[in-house]
Amino acid sequence: MEEKDKSYQETIHSLRTEARRREERGFQDREKHTLIKENLTLVREMLNQQVSESKYLRLRELNEEDLAIDEYVLVNVYEMLLPLKSQQDDGQQQTRGYQEQIKGLNDRLQRNLNELEHS
């Protein structure tokens, strides 16, 4: 789980670092600056799972040339994050399994303690 969190943090850090580097160079064209902010918003939405899979699938079907810059970024970031989301789901499922095992072991321990008290 820590590896997934680290991967998310590295992704966010990379995106933030890139945005800072571009801002430091100074854009003369305000439109470029606006596009970067929009793209970061899209990435944040994706990380918060606010971008629907149906929107991603619809955009993925289009030719790259037909996509606006923000849509192109959305598709590529979504594809980059998809395996991480799958790993996160697997980790959550594994965690639930461990929690059930712990509960079962605690119940068994309690029964054994009760038997020892009454013997």
C-alpha positions, 0 to 999 in steps of 0.5 A, spaced: 500 500 500 505 504 501 508 503 494 502 505 491 501 511 495 508 513 494 507 512 486 501 517 487 505 522 491 511 521 485 506 522 480 503 528 483 510 531 485 512 530 478 506 534 475 507 539 480 514 540 479 513 541 471 508 546 473 512 550 477 518 549 472 514 552 467 511 558 471 518 560 473 520 560 465 514 565 465 509 564 459 508 570 455 502 567 452 496 567 458 493 561 454 498 556 455 498 558 462 490 557 463 491 550 459 496 548 464 491 550 470 486 546 466 490 540 465 492 540 473 485 540 475 483 534 470 489 530 473 486 532 480 479 530 478 482 524 476 486 522 482 479 524 486 476 519 481 471 524 479 472 523 471 468 518 469 470 511 466 465 513 460 468 519 459 475 516 458 473 511 454 469 516 449 475 520 448 480 514 447 476 512 441 477 519 438 484 520 434 489 524 437 489 529 432 481 530 434 482 531 441 483 538 445 490 538 449 486 537 455 482 531 453 489 528 450 492 529 457 486 526 460 486 520 456 494 519 457 494 520 465 488 516 466 492 510 462 497 512 466 493 511 473 489 505 471 494 500 473 495 504 479 488 504 481 487 496 479 493 495 484 489 499 489 483 495 489 487 489 489 490 492 496 484 494 499 481 487 497 487 483 500 486 488 506 479 486 507 481 479 507 486 480 513 481 484 517 477 478 516 482 473 518 484 477 524 477 478 526 477 470 526 483 469 530 481 474 535 474 470 536 478 464 537 482 467 542 476 469 546 473 463 546 480 459 548 480 464 554 473 463 556 474 456 556 481 457 560 477 461 565 471 456 566 476 450 566 
